[in-house]
Amino acid sequence: MTRATDRPKVEDALGALLSSSLRYLVSEKRSHATTVSAIDRECGFFFDYCRECMVFAPERVDIHIVRGFITRGHRRGLQPVTLRRYLSCIRGLFRYALKHALVQHNPATGVRGPKGVRQLPKVIAADDLNNALNQKPASHNDIRDQAIVELFYSAGLRLAELQTLDLPKTEHFPDELTVTGKGNKQRVVPIGSKACAALDRWIALRAKIAKPGEKALFVGPRGARIGRTQIGTALHGWAQRSGLPAHLHPHKLRHSFATHMLEGSGDLRAVQELLGHANLSTTQIYTQIEWKRLTDVYDAAHPRAKRNASNDSSER
């Protein structure tokens, strides 16, 4: 499937439906720009497939078209999680169409997404991360990048949440922060003392770099708000300079925050609130990580926990 930027906008009934639904997401639902862009891209792929099937109107899209689209994606090697995401976008689009009487049924309702093994999130060992963060910054980039890592790890922020943060109005970085997450929902997260100290060091340096009037907390070398791709590159470089034995990206820090918090507290509800998850089921994936760790410890330590060993028939 081609990228959205390679796909020309088509002004037909399908394109009009997609454009209308996107305007609704922006103006009424206040959806984040990243969400709107993803829906535009993924529903656009589906409508391209509809046109290949000579279907040019929303009311002519049926369950067979939707199944054909998912089947083709599967044959082309798309992962089950990706195909389920496509289905979710299509269902949401046709829910909007039903609400506005543009169609009489939702063709994606009866289509099941392919099942796949849910991958456990990858996390960084707490000791490895602590050792890297305890190193003294050696350059201006280290000061900024260490502050970014500290804030990601201290508050469990998403990439978009951190990238859109503005400079606080207080003299020192606050120990509580209000962030705007998915669906424009706000939550208050605590900031640890070490993260606050790292952020204070960065803010003192930022004053010499930022353009006049720039509101962004994190800026690049030209003094403007740092981009999301730049943040990813910064984390990768910082991990290498710090000797961190793991590839580092924003969501891995969020996963590490959640896992280490759950290990230390056992309070799933608290972790859910800190992460800003709407449903507890989303947070429960981290209990599987903790359970896997516990079973590994059990298997290694218990004298009769050799599960892979063949059992003696006389013991059965």
Sequence and secondary structure as in RCSB ss.txt:
>XXXX:A:sequence
MTRATDRPKVEDALGALLSSSLRYLVSEKRSHATTVSAIDRECGFFFDYCRECMVFAPERVDIHIVRGFITRGHR
RGLQPVTLRRYLSCIRGLFRYALKHALVQHNPATGVRGPKGVRQLPKVIAADDLNNALNQKPASHNDIRDQAIVE
LFYSAGLRLAELQTLDLPKTEHFPDELTVTGKGNKQRVVPIGSKACAALDRWIALRAKIAKPGEKALFVGPRGAR
IGRTQIGTALHGWAQRSGLPAHLHPHKLRHSFATHMLEGSGDLRAVQELLGHANLSTTQIYTQIEWKRLTDVYDA
AHPRAKRNASNDSSER
>XXXX:A:secstr
   GGGS    SHHHHHHHHHHHHHHHTS   HHHHHHHHHHHHHHHHHHHHTT  SGGG  HHHHHHHHHHHHH
TT  HHHHHHHHHHHHHHHHHHHHTTS SS TTTT               HHHHHHHHTS   SHHHHHHHHHHH
HHHHHT  HHHHHT B  SSSS  SEEEEE GGG EEEEE  HHHHHHHHHHHHHHHHHS TT  BSSB TTSSB
  HHHHHHHHHHHHHHHT SS   HHHHHHHHHHHHHHHH  HHHHHHHHT SSHHHHTHHHHHHHHHHHHHHHH
H TT  TTS   GGG 
